[in-house]
């Protein structure tokens, strides 16, 4: 999907004007195709590609993922401290099974809920970094802060998602798990497609329903990886967490597609140089996607 070429002519007193050409192009699926289920989503291919791009970008992606993990743990502990006075009250009751009252259970649920909601901007930043990986673009750890460009909309989206998941889990745990999977693309949709949280949730849910079997297979395998990582005293999460974000990015690309921008800069007055001396492929809005 190509857009019109845009030319920009910067002011230059010596009349050596540079010509900037920008072209937008689309990679992967689209919202229309996703709503019809007309997308290619093969579990083995998705997981294999995610494994390769995780290995390729591991050293630069891991610091951002660790930052997200530490921030969420900090918010979780802070919420437990506010509610119980001491976070150890919850963990002692959870580990020993003694004194695990309804109030402690509620405190744990609310702490998890608000940590998920408040961490949304950083979560969006890490997700957008993974989106870069899915189209072969490099990232650097500092790009995690790009999620702050979507602070309000990401928090609202996560608030709605967490609320829906909570209601589903209260009905039946498997319903909550399904909703977690079905709404997993919403954050990327509001950031990359610039659509409202309600529409993002709707599109994510409907796209998942259209491809429920391959999506379930992919998330089931990722869940197994998480259980295996926990069995290694959490050491395996060093690989599994970046892998998880890259898996989601590939699913998103295949389902909804990603819009990129190619910028070419040339100097028409310099006959000693080729027509185009700079050809850069980049997401719209530089480090983040702008549909």
N, C-alpha and C positions, 0 to 999 in steps of 0.2 A: 504494500500500500504506500504509494508515493505521494508526497505533498508538493505544492508549488515551490520552485526554487526562489529563494529570497537573496537579494544582493544588497550589500551595505558598502557605501563609499565613504570612508573616513576623510575628514578634512586634512589637506596636506599642502603647505605653502610652496613646496618645491615641485608641485604638480606631479609627483611620483605617487600616483594613487593606487591603493591596493584594492583588489576586488575580492569580496568575501561571498562565497556561495554556500548556502546551507540547504541540505536535502534531508528530509525525514523519511524513514522507511520502517516497515513493520516486520517483526520476527515472531513466528509462532502463530497461535490461534487468534481468536477475537471473541468479544462478548457474544456476538450473534451466533458464532459457531458453538461456543460453549453452551448457550441456551438450547441448542438443538442436539447437543451431544456429538457434534461432528468434529471431534478432536482426536488426535493420536495420543493415547496414554497407555503405554505398555509397561507394566511394573518392572520387569527385569531391565529393560532399556533405561528407565528412569533411575533406578537404583545404581546401575553401572555407571551412568553419566555422573550422578551425584558423587559417587566414590572417586571418580577421576578428578572432578573439579575441586573436591574437598582436599585431595592430596596436593593438587597444583597450587591452591591458595591457602594452604593450612597455616603457614607461619604468620601471614598478615591478617588472616581472618580470626584466628584463635584469640588474640588479645581483645578484640571487640566482643566476642562471645563471652569471654571470662568477665569482662567489665559488666556486661548485661547480667550475668549470673550473680556476681557479687552484689550488684545494685538491688536485684530482686530479693536476695537473702537479707540484705540490710533493711529493706522496707518491710519484709515479713517479720523480722525480729522487732522492729520499731512498733509495728502494729500490735504484736503480742504484748510488748512492754506497756503500751498505752492501755490495753484492755485488762491485762492480768497483773501488771506491776512488775512481773519477772517472767521472761520467756521460758525459763527453765521449768516453770509450773506446767506448761503445756507439754514440753518434751519428756519430762519425768512421768507424767500421767500416760503419755502415748507409749513410752517404752515399757513401763512396768504394768500398765493396765489398771493401776490403782488410782482411785480418785478421779477417774475420767468422767466428769459430770457433764451435764447438758450445756452448762455455761462455758466450760473449757472447750467443748466441741464447737460451740458457736463461735468462740473467740478464734479458734483455728481456721474455721471456714471464712470468717470475715477478714482475717489477716491475709489469707491466700487471695481472696477476692480483691482487696484493695491494693495488694502488691502487684497483681496482674494489671489492674487498671492504671496505676500510677507509673508503672514501668513502660507503658505503651510507646512513648516517644523513642526510647532506646531500642525497644523491640522493633519499631518501624525502621530505625536506622540499620540494624543488623539485617533485617529482611531485605532492604534495598541493596545492601552490599551483596547479599546472596543473589539478587536479581542481576547485578552486574556480572557475577560469575557465570550465570546461566547463558549469557550471550558472549562470553569470552573476554570481558573487560576486567582489568585488574582493580584491586581496591587497596586501601590502606586503613589501618586501625582508626585513624581520626575521623573517617567518614561515618562513624557511628553517630556523631552529633548531627548529621544531616536529618535525622529523624525529628529533631526539634523544630524543623520547618513545618511539621505536621502535628505539633503538640496537641492542640485543641481537638482536631478531628480524630486523631489516633486515640486519645483518651475517651472521647465519646463513643467511638467504635468499639473499643475494648470494654467499656462499661456495658454497652448493649450485649455484646457477645457473652461476657461473663455472666450477666443476668439471665440470658436465655439458657446458657449451659447449666447454671445453678437450678433453674426451674426444671430442666430436663432430668438432671441428676436426682432431684427430689422425687420425681415420678418413678424413674427406674435408672439405675446406674448406666446400663448400656445405652439408654437414650442420651444421657449426658455425653458419653464417649462418641456417639455418632454425631452429635451437634458440634463437639470439639473439632471433629474432622470436617464436617460440612461447612463450618464457618471460618475455616483456617485461611482462606484466601481473602477475606474481607479487608484486613489491614493493608495488604498490597494493592487492592483495588482502589481504596480511597487515596492512596499515595500516588500510584502510577496512573490511574485513569481519571483522578480528580472527580470522583463521583461522591454522592452523599453516603453516609454510613448505612442508612436504611437500604438504599439500592445495592450497596456493596454486599451487605448481608444476604439480600435476596438473590443476587447473581451467584454468590459463592455457594449458597444452599442448592439452588437449582442446577448449577453445573455439577455439583457433587452427586446429586440424585441421578443425573444423566449418565454418570460414570461411576456409580456406586461400587461395582465389583472391583475394577482396577484400583480405585482409591482405597478401598478397604484392604486390599492385598498389600499395597504400598505401606499404609500406616500400620498394619499389623506387623510387618517386618521391622519397621522403625521402632515400634513398641518393644519388640523382642530385643532389639539392640539396646534399648534403654534398660530393660531388666538385666541384661548381661553386664551392662556398665555398672549398674548398682551392685551387682554381685562381686565386682572387682573393687569394692570399697569406694566407688565413684570415680576411679581413675579412668575408666573407659569413657566417661562423659567428655573427656578432652577431645575425643574424636567424634562421638555420637552427636553432641550438640551442634557443631558446625555442619556435620553431615545432614542433620535434620533440617536446618535452614536451607541448605542447598537443594535438598529434595523438594521442599515446598516451592522454591523458586523455579525449578524445572517444571513442576506440575503447573504452576501459574503461567509460565511461558507457553507451554503446550496448549493450555486451555484458553487463556485470554490474550496472549501475545504481548509483546513489548515494543514500544516505539523508540527508535534511536535517531540520532542526528549526526550527519556527516558534514563537517565544515571544511571547505577548501579556500585557501587564501593564495592569491596570485598577484603579481605586479606586472600590469600590462606594458609599462614603460621600460622594463628591463628585458632586453632581447637576449641577454646572456644566460637567462635562467629559463627553465621549463615553464610552461603555462601555469602549472600548479606546483607551488613549492611547499605546500602544507596541506595534508589531507588527513584529517583526524576524525575517527569515529567515536562518538561520545553519546551518552544518554542526554536527552533534553534537560536543560537546566543544570548542565555540567555533571555533578555527582549524583543527582537523583533523577528519576524518570518523570517526564511531564508529557502526558498523552495529548 
